[in-house]
Amino acid sequence: MPSHHAAPARVVVLVSGTGSNLQALIDATADPGYGVEIVAVGADRDAILALERAERHQIPTFVVRVGDHPDRTAWDAALATQLAAYGPDLVVSAGFMKILGEQVLADHTVVNTHPALLPAFPGAHAVADALAYGVRVSGCTAHLVDSGVDTGPILAQRAVPVEDDDTEDTLHARIKDVEHAMLVDVVGRLARHGHTLTDRKVTIP
């Protein structure tokens, strides 16, 4: 093993809920070779499990609530200011249930994870929508965030078969297991190697 690692990439993770994707990333950073330091965790609401996970690991946290700002543009500017304070190389939207505005997206490369095989089933009800449609294979997608809803260039996708007796909960639970591994892999590779974007095609060296 070489004794010298390049400085880890600075990552801020944005969360809205339980933070299971965040936990997967925190666990991965225990290996110095992973190449990531989570420098902060931001949320759009208080008193969520994801913030407790961050605090348990002594990771700084911040909360920027939409309701505390006169409009979405002001909220976006406030979120951009908070992010800038941590100087992240990469921002990971891990179950963050808000559309990011142009100020944040102008300043940061943002990775999002989505519990469906995009472009099928974008939006907040992807697992239920996929089941209702009757697909036989669903899965998860990691993508770069742009100004649309789940429309950015795709980084990785993994398939998850749909079982005959699946409910939204059982399917989502299986997707989450796969999603955690995919996100850890993609964030680590982006952190260590960067990426190039040609039209919609993302290449990670």
Backbone hydrogen bonds, N-H to C=O, Kabsch-Sander energy under -0.5 kcal/mol:
donor,donor_aa,acceptor,acceptor_aa,energy
5,H,3,S,-0.5
9,A,35,G,-2.9
11,V,9,A,-0.6
11,V,37,E,-2.7
12,V,90,L,-1.8
13,V,40,A,-2.0
14,L,92,V,-3.3
15,V,42,G,-2.8
23,Q,19,G,-2.4
24,A,20,S,-1.8
25,L,21,N,-1.9
26,I,22,L,-2.9
27,D,23,Q,-2.7
28,A,24,A,-1.7
29,T,25,L,-1.9
30,A,27,D,-1.1
31,D,28,A,-1.7
34,Y,31,D,-2.2
35,G,32,P,-1.1
37,E,9,A,-3.0
39,V,11,V,-2.0
39,V,37,E,-1.0
40,A,11,V,-1.0
41,V,60,P,-2.2
42,G,13,V,-2.5
43,A,62,F,-2.1
44,D,15,V,-0.9
50,A,17,G,-2.3
51,L,48,I,-0.7
52,E,48,I,-1.4
53,R,49,L,-2.3
54,A,50,A,-1.9
55,E,51,L,-2.5
56,R,52,E,-2.4
57,H,53,R,-1.1
57,H,54,A,-0.7
58,Q,55,E,-1.8
59,I,54,A,-2.7
62,F,41,V,-1.8
64,V,43,A,-2.7
68,D,65,R,-1.3
69,H,66,V,-1.9
75,W,71,D,-2.2
76,D,72,R,-2.8
77,A,73,T,-2.2
78,A,74,A,-2.3
79,L,75,W,-2.6
80,A,76,D,-2.6
81,T,77,A,-2.2
82,Q,78,A,-2.1
83,L,79,L,-2.7
84,A,80,A,-2.5
85,A,81,T,-1.4
86,Y,82,Q,-0.6
86,Y,83,L,-1.7
87,G,83,L,-0.7
87,G,84,A,-0.9
89,D,10,R,-2.7
90,L,10,R,-1.7
91,V,109,T,-2.7
92,V,12,V,-2.8
93,S,91,V,-0.6
93,S,111,V,-3.5
94,A,14,L,-2.7
94,A,92,V,-0.9
95,G,93,S,-0.8
97,M,95,G,-0.7
105,L,101,G,-2.1
106,A,102,E,-2.1
107,D,103,Q,-1.2
108,H,104,V,-1.6
110,V,108,H,-0.6
111,V,91,V,-2.8
112,N,143,H,-3.1
113,T,93,S,-1.1
114,H,141,T,-2.6
116,A,114,H,-1.7
118,L,116,A,-1.2
120,A,117,L,-1.7
126,A,123,G,-0.7
129,D,125,H,-2.8
130,A,126,A,-2.4
131,L,127,V,-2.2
132,A,128,A,-2.6
133,Y,129,D,-1.9
134,G,130,A,-1.1
135,V,130,A,-1.8
138,S,160,V,-3.1
140,C,158,R,-2.3
141,T,114,H,-2.5
142,A,156,A,-2.9
143,H,112,N,-2.6
144,L,153,P,-2.8
145,V,110,V,-2.6
150,D,148,G,-0.9
155,L,142,A,-3.2
156,A,142,A,-1.8
158,R,140,C,-2.1
160,V,138,S,-2.7
162,V,136,R,-3.0
163,E,161,P,-0.5
166,D,163,E,-1.7
171,L,167,T,-2.6
172,H,168,E,-2.4
173,A,169,D,-2.2
174,R,170,T,-1.7
175,I,171,L,-2.6
176,K,172,H,-2.8
177,D,173,A,-1.5
178,V,174,R,-1.5
179,E,175,I,-3.1
180,H,176,K,-2.7
181,A,177,D,-1.3
182,M,178,V,-2.3
183,L,179,E,-2.9
184,V,180,H,-2.4
185,D,181,A,-2.1
186,V,182,M,-2.8
187,V,183,L,-2.9
188,G,184,V,-1.9
189,R,185,D,-2.2
190,L,186,V,-2.7
191,A,187,V,-2.5
192,R,188,G,-2.2
193,H,189,R,-2.5
194,G,190,L,-2.2
196,T,203,T,-2.6
198,T,201,K,-2.7
201,K,198,T,-2.9
202,V,154,I,-0.6
202,V,200,R,-0.6
203,T,196,T,-3.0
